[in-house]
Amino acid sequence: MLGLLQQKLAAVKGCYSMDFLEGWLLYMQDRGQAWVVGGALRDHLLGLPTSELDLVITIAPAALPTALWQQTAHSFWLDETRQILRAIEPNGQSFDIAPLQGEDIHADLSCRDFTVNAMAMTLSEWIGNREALIDPRSGKQDLAARRLRLVSPNALLDDPVRVLRGVRLAVEKQLILEPPIVKQMREVSSQLPAQAAERLTVELSRILMHPLAAAGADLLAQVGATESLFPEGWAMQKVTQNKYHQFTVSEHSRRAFAAFVSIIHTGHYLTAKAQAWFADYWHELSPSLQAATMFAAWLHDIGKPPARVIRKGRVTFYDHEQVGAEMAVAIAKRLRLSNAQQELIKCFVRLHMYPMQLWRTEKFGPQLIHRFYQRAGQYGPLIVVFTLADYLAKGDNLAGTQEFAAHKQVVEDFLKAYFCQQAELVNPEPLLNHNEMMEVANQAPGAWLRQARRELLEAQAAGQVQSREQAVRWLQDWWQQQATRHKGRPY
């Protein structure tokens, strides 16, 4: 009878292209040795699926004939300096091929990060589903105990990014970071800012996009990564707020992020209609923009510490959205995020309070919903949904209040406009173009034209102007009002 490991390997055999692997095995005969290592073995022991396989071979990958993979897979150097080759098959399965480090496989495994990643099996044993695990650091035992343990005392010093990788593994695989490793991570985390930004971003993105991202964010703070990488955010720790908030800025931000994670992954707090609309929208976003959204939610109040001022005995945070947007973009640039990601983060942080500010005005209605989406554009639904999380983080037990019930309905109204009323509310077709507006007003182009067009579109969204004739009369009245207001010289 197959052992537990054999059964798991047999069950997932179809996850990999066996023709690809058997081709490698055939080639390596009489030429050298090959092992399956690391994550694939770890995940199979945990009963988790994986589409990635890491191979270690005793031949330099640069010396391999391209016919080994190019017939079926696209290949490129993942790290040419370290001779790590990646091959991706049309079905999405990926294979990373790296040269053996050290004299033998035991020496290679001793250079790895965590014991749960320091396991191996010969390629022939893997293909044959035979239970022959090479586990010199007791990684299988650590997996059974659900703990993360370093391979060696210098594992983090050898590569400080492993601090973030450890947090990610703890989140993704639900492993425990025990006090000794947390202490070691804190000692090394100060070196994180000196590491390649792209590597930091990969790990942080995976942490923040996970359904357990709130726990991941807490772990990042616990191991010192937040303080090291985002000192601007760490400054929120002791910043108290005004009477509208029960918690410090840091605790509020933490709770808002946790609530937003719940909304993103479960639809919690959204009405049934809003859940359906937003779920489709979220899944259509690219992974990079999803990651940027989570960064923005995490950093949404980062501008409060520098904006905090006490006026007449009251704590205020005037313009913290604008200040925070600039700070968040600076962080995004530091992490080498794309221009599109930076634009999303800037928009999100800058406008995260705007929907509810509009809602609380006496004139709230289609006109103001239109105004919001003119500023927020395609990222509007993200900001609207985040307002629920932001509200809940003001204090304890707010989800059952009448105000929150009304808030949820307003969020549905905002989302309905975006998903069901684009032509009527969000982007109505102008009833007058620029040339026609200048002809009606008998004026040359100027600042007036931009303002008049904006207000005309708002009037259309509100249903006050529904035809070209009405648009002409509206513009004539608007121009007269401007002239009267500015004593005959509106502009």
C-alpha positions in Angstrom: 0.0 0.0 0.0 1.2 3.5 -0.8 2.3 5.6 2.1 0.7 9.0 2.8 3.4 10.9 0.7 3.0 8.3 -2.1 -0.8 8.8 -2.2 -0.5 12.6 -2.3 2.1 12.4 -5.1 0.0 10.0 -7.1 -3.1 12.2 -6.7 -1.3 15.3 -8.1 0.8 13.5 -10.8 -1.6 14.9 -13.4 -0.8 18.5 -12.3 2.6 18.3 -14.1 3.5 17.4 -17.6 5.0 13.9 -17.2 6.3 13.9 -20.7 8.4 17.0 -19.8 9.7 15.5 -16.7 10.4 12.1 -18.3 12.3 13.9 -21.0 14.5 15.5 -18.4 15.0 12.2 -16.6 16.0 10.5 -19.8 18.5 13.2 -20.7 20.0 13.2 -17.2 20.8 9.5 -17.3 24.5 8.9 -17.4 25.0 12.7 -17.4 24.2 13.7 -13.8 21.5 13.8 -11.2 18.2 15.8 -10.8 16.0 16.4 -7.8 12.6 17.9 -7.1 13.1 20.4 -4.2 11.3 22.9 -2.1 7.8 24.2 -2.5 6.3 21.4 -4.5 7.2 18.8 -1.9 6.1 21.1 0.9 2.7 21.8 -0.7 2.1 18.1 -1.5 2.8 17.2 2.1 0.2 19.9 3.1 -2.3 18.5 0.6 -2.2 21.7 -1.5 -2.2 22.0 -5.3 0.7 23.7 -7.0 1.5 24.5 -10.6 5.2 25.2 -9.9 8.0 22.6 -9.8 11.6 23.4 -8.8 14.4 21.1 -10.1 18.0 21.1 -9.0 20.5 19.4 -11.4 24.2 18.7 -11.4 24.6 20.3 -14.9 24.8 24.0 -15.5 21.5 25.0 -17.1 23.3 27.1 -19.7 24.9 23.9 -21.0 21.6 22.1 -21.6 20.2 21.6 -25.1 17.2 23.8 -25.7 15.4 20.9 -27.3 14.7 19.7 -23.8 12.0 22.3 -23.2 11.5 24.5 -26.2 9.3 22.0 -28.1 6.5 22.5 -25.6 7.5 25.3 -23.2 8.5 29.0 -23.3 11.8 29.5 -21.4 13.8 32.4 -20.1 16.4 33.2 -17.5 14.8 33.9 -14.2 18.2 34.8 -12.8 21.0 34.4 -15.3 23.7 35.3 -12.8 22.6 32.4 -10.6 21.8 30.2 -13.7 18.2 29.7 -12.8 16.1 28.9 -15.8 12.3 29.0 -16.0 10.2 27.0 -18.5 6.4 27.6 -18.7 4.2 25.2 -20.6 1.1 26.3 -22.4 -1.2 25.0 -19.6 0.6 27.3 -17.1 2.7 24.8 -15.4 6.1 26.2 -14.6 9.5 24.6 -14.0 12.5 26.3 -12.4 15.8 24.6 -13.1 18.8 25.6 -11.0 22.3 24.2 -10.6 23.2 22.2 -7.5 24.7 24.4 -4.8 27.6 22.6 -2.9 29.0 19.1 -3.2 25.8 17.2 -2.9 22.0 17.6 -2.3 22.5 17.8 1.4 24.8 20.8 1.0 22.3 22.4 -1.3 19.5 22.0 1.1 21.6 23.5 3.9 21.7 26.8 2.0 17.9 27.2 1.8 15.7 29.4 3.9 13.3 27.4 6.0 13.2 23.7 6.9 9.9 23.2 5.2 11.6 24.3 1.9 14.7 22.2 2.6 13.4 18.8 1.3 14.1 17.0 -1.9 13.4 13.8 -3.8 15.2 12.4 -6.9 13.3 13.1 -10.1 13.0 9.4 -10.8 11.4 8.8 -7.3 9.0 11.7 -8.0 7.9 10.4 -11.3 7.5 6.9 -9.9 5.5 8.1 -6.9 7.9 6.4 -4.5 8.2 7.6 -0.9 11.9 8.6 -0.7 12.0 12.0 0.9 15.4 13.6 1.5 14.8 15.7 4.7 18.0 16.4 6.6 16.5 19.4 8.5 13.2 17.7 9.6 11.0 19.8 7.4 8.3 17.2 7.3 8.2 17.2 11.1 7.9 21.0 11.2 5.1 20.9 8.7 3.2 18.5 10.9 3.7 20.9 13.8 2.6 23.8 11.5 5.8 25.8 12.4 8.3 27.8 10.4 11.9 27.2 11.4 15.1 28.5 9.8 17.5 26.1 8.2 20.5 27.8 9.8 21.2 30.8 12.1 22.5 32.8 9.1 19.6 32.1 6.8 18.1 35.5 7.2 21.4 37.4 7.1 22.2 35.6 3.8 19.1 37.1 2.3 17.0 39.6 4.3 14.1 39.3 1.9 13.5 35.9 3.6 11.9 38.0 6.4 9.0 38.8 4.1 9.0 35.4 2.6 8.6 33.9 6.0 5.6 36.1 6.7 4.1 35.2 3.4 4.6 31.4 4.0 3.1 31.8 7.5 0.0 33.4 5.9 -0.3 31.3 2.8 0.4 28.0 4.5 -0.9 28.9 7.9 2.3 28.2 9.7 3.3 29.5 13.1 6.1 32.0 13.6 7.4 31.1 17.0 9.2 33.7 19.3 12.8 32.7 18.4 12.3 33.3 14.6 10.3 36.5 15.2 13.2 37.8 17.2 15.7 36.9 14.5 13.4 38.5 11.9 13.3 41.7 13.9 17.1 41.8 14.1 17.4 41.5 10.3 14.4 43.6 9.2 16.4 46.8 9.3 18.3 45.6 6.2 15.1 45.3 4.1 15.2 48.8 2.6 18.6 48.0 1.0 17.2 45.0 -0.9 15.9 45.0 -4.5 12.6 46.8 -4.6 11.1 44.3 -7.1 11.7 41.4 -4.7 10.2 43.2 -1.8 7.1 44.1 -3.9 6.5 40.5 -5.0 6.4 39.3 -1.4 4.4 42.2 0.0 1.9 41.9 -2.8 1.3 38.3 -2.2 0.8 38.9 1.5 -1.6 41.8 1.1 -3.7 40.0 -1.6 -4.2 36.9 0.5 -7.6 36.3 2.2 -5.6 36.3 5.5 -3.9 39.6 4.6 -5.0 41.3 7.8 -3.1 38.7 9.8 -0.2 39.1 7.4 -0.1 42.9 8.0 0.0 42.2 11.7 2.9 39.9 11.2 4.7 42.4 9.1 4.5 44.8 12.1 5.4 42.1 14.6 8.7 41.2 12.7 9.7 44.9 12.3 9.2 45.0 8.5 6.5 47.7 8.6 8.7 50.0 10.7 11.7 49.4 8.5 10.1 49.6 5.1 7.3 52.2 5.8 8.5 54.5 8.6 5.8 57.0 7.4 3.1 54.4 8.3 4.8 53.5 11.6 4.4 57.1 12.6 0.6 56.5 12.9 1.2 54.3 16.0 0.6 56.9 18.7 -1.4 59.5 16.8 -4.7 60.1 18.6 -7.8 61.3 16.7 -10.9 63.4 17.3 -14.2 62.7 18.8 -15.4 60.9 15.7 -12.8 58.1 16.1 -12.4 55.7 19.0 -8.9 54.5 18.1 -5.5 55.8 17.2 -4.7 56.4 13.5 -2.7 53.1 13.4 -5.5 51.0 15.0 -8.1 52.6 12.8 -6.0 51.8 9.7 -5.5 48.3 10.9 -9.2 47.7 11.4 -10.2 49.4 8.2 -7.8 47.2 6.2 -9.1 44.0 7.9 -12.7 44.9 7.1 -11.7 45.7 3.5 -10.0 42.4 3.2 -13.2 40.7 4.4 -15.2 42.6 1.8 -12.9 41.8 -1.0 -12.7 38.1 -0.3 -16.2 37.3 1.0 -18.5 40.2 0.0 -19.1 40.8 3.7 -21.1 44.0 4.5 -22.2 44.5 0.9 -25.9 44.1 -0.1 -26.7 41.2 -2.4 -26.7 43.3 -5.5 -23.6 45.1 -4.6 -21.8 41.8 -3.9 -22.6 40.5 -7.4 -21.5 43.7 -9.2 -18.4 44.2 -7.2 -17.2 40.5 -7.4 -17.3 40.7 -11.2 -15.5 44.0 -11.2 -12.8 42.8 -8.8 -12.1 39.6 -10.8 -11.7 41.6 -14.0 -9.0 43.8 -12.4 -5.4 42.7 -13.2 -3.5 41.1 -10.4 -1.2 44.2 -10.4 -4.1 46.6 -9.9 -5.6 44.3 -7.2 -2.2 44.5 -5.4 -2.2 48.3 -5.7 -5.7 48.4 -4.3 -4.6 46.5 -1.2 -1.5 48.8 -0.8 -3.8 51.8 -1.0 -6.2 50.5 1.6 -3.3 49.7 3.9 -1.9 53.2 3.5 -5.1 55.2 3.2 -4.6 57.4 6.3 -0.8 57.7 6.1 -1.2 61.5 5.7 -2.8 62.0 9.1 0.3 62.3 11.3 1.8 65.2 9.3 -1.6 66.8 8.8 -2.6 66.7 12.5 -3.3 70.1 13.9 -5.1 71.2 17.1 -7.4 74.2 16.4 -9.3 75.7 19.2 -8.9 72.6 21.3 -10.0 70.3 18.4 -7.9 67.7 16.7 -8.1 68.2 12.9 -6.6 66.4 9.9 -7.4 68.9 7.1 -6.1 67.9 3.7 -4.7 64.6 5.0 -6.1 62.9 1.9 -4.0 65.0 -0.4 -0.9 64.7 1.9 -1.4 61.0 2.2 -1.8 60.6 -1.6 1.6 62.2 -2.2 3.2 60.1 0.5 1.6 56.9 -0.8 2.8 57.6 -4.3 6.3 58.2 -3.0 6.2 54.7 -1.3 4.9 53.2 -4.6 7.8 54.7 -6.5 10.2 53.3 -3.9 8.7 49.9 -4.4 9.0 50.3 -8.2 5.3 49.9 -8.8 4.1 50.6 -12.3 2.6 54.0 -13.4 -0.9 52.4 -13.5 -0.5 51.1 -9.9 0.8 54.5 -8.7 -2.2 56.3 -10.4 -4.7 53.9 -8.7 -3.0 54.4 -5.3 -3.0 58.2 -5.7 -6.7 58.3 -6.7 -7.7 55.9 -3.9 -6.0 57.7 -1.1 -6.9 61.1 -2.4 -10.6 60.3 -2.7 -11.2 57.8 0.0 -13.5 60.1 2.0 -15.1 61.8 -1.0 -18.2 59.6 -1.5 -19.4 60.0 2.0 -18.6 63.7 2.0 -21.0 64.0 -1.0 -23.6 61.7 0.7 -23.7 64.0 3.7 -24.5 67.1 1.7 -28.1 68.3 1.3 -27.9 68.1 -2.5 -26.9 64.4 -2.7 -28.3 62.6 -5.7 -27.4 61.6 -9.2 -25.7 64.9 -9.9 -23.1 64.3 -7.1 -22.7 60.6 -8.0 -21.8 61.8 -11.5 -19.3 64.3 -10.0 -17.6 61.5 -8.0 -17.1 59.2 -10.9 -15.8 62.1 -13.0 -13.0 62.4 -10.5 -12.5 58.7 -9.6 -13.0 57.2 -13.0 -12.6 53.4 -13.3 -11.4 53.1 -9.7 -14.6 54.6 -8.3 -16.1 51.2 -7.2 -13.0 50.4 -5.1 -13.2 53.7 -3.3 -16.9 53.5 -2.7 -16.7 50.0 -1.3 -13.7 51.0 0.9 -15.9 53.6 2.7 -17.7 50.8 4.4 -14.5 49.5 5.9 -13.4 53.0 6.8 -16.6 53.6 8.7 -16.5 50.4 10.6 -13.0 51.2 11.8 -14.2 54.3 13.6 -15.3 52.3 16.7 -16.6 49.1 18.0 -19.9 47.4 17.0 -20.9 49.8 14.3 -22.1 47.1 11.8 -25.5 46.9 13.4 -26.3 50.6 13.5 -28.9 52.4 11.4 -26.3 54.7 10.0 -24.3 51.8 8.7 -27.5 50.2 7.1 -28.1 53.5 5.3 -24.4 53.6 4.4 -24.7 50.2 2.7 -27.6 51.3 0.7 -25.7 54.4 -0.5 -22.8 52.2 -1.6 -25.3 50.1 -3.6 -26.6 53.3 -5.2 -23.1 54.4 -6.2 -22.3 50.9 -7.6 -25.6 50.7 -9.4 -24.8 54.0 -11.2 -21.4 52.6 -12.3 -22.6 49.2 -13.4 -26.1 49.8 -14.6 -26.4 53.6 -15.4 -23.1 54.5 -17.2 -24.8 56.3 -20.1 -27.3 58.1 -17.8 -25.2 59.0 -14.8 -21.5 58.2 -15.1 -20.6 59.2 -18.6 -23.6 60.8 -20.3 -23.0 61.9 -23.9 -22.7 65.7 -24.0 -25.8 67.3 -25.6 -23.5 70.2 -26.8 -20.0 69.9 -28.0 -17.3 72.5 -27.4 -17.9 74.3 -30.6 -21.6 74.5 -30.1 -21.2 75.8 -26.6 -18.8 78.5 -27.8 -21.4 79.4 -30.5 -24.3 79.6 -28.0 -22.2 81.7 -25.6 -20.6 83.7 -28.4 -17.3 83.4 -26.6 -13.8 82.2 -27.3 -12.4 79.1 -25.5 -11.4 79.7 -21.9 -11.8 78.4 -18.4 -15.5 79.1 -18.6 -15.9 76.3 -21.2 -14.5 73.6 -19.0 -16.7 74.7 -16.0 -19.8 75.0 -18.1 -19.3 71.6 -19.7 -18.8 70.0 -16.3 -21.9 71.6 -14.9 -24.0 70.8 -18.0 -23.1 67.1 -17.7 -24.1 67.2 -14.0 -27.4 68.7 -15.0 -27.8 66.0 -17.6 -27.1 63.3 -15.0 -29.7 64.8 -12.7 -32.3 64.7 -15.4 -32.6 68.5 -15.5 -31.5 68.7 -19.2 -32.7 66.0 -21.6 -32.5 67.5 -25.1 -30.3 69.7 -27.2 -32.8 72.5 -27.0 -32.9 72.3 -23.2 -29.1 72.3 -23.2 -29.0 75.5 -25.2 -31.4 77.2 -22.8 -29.5 75.9 -19.8 -26.2 77.3 -21.2 -27.8 80.7 -22.0 -29.2 80.9 -18.4 -25.9 79.7 -17.0 -24.0 82.4 -18.9 -26.4 85.1 -17.7 -26.0 84.0 -14.1 -22.2 84.1 -14.4 -22.3 87.5 -15.9 -24.6 88.8 -13.2 -22.5 87.2 -10.5 -19.3 88.7 -11.9 -20.8 92.1 -12.9 -20.8 91.5 -16.6 -17.4 90.0 -16.7 -17.8 86.3 -15.9 -14.2 85.4 -17.0 
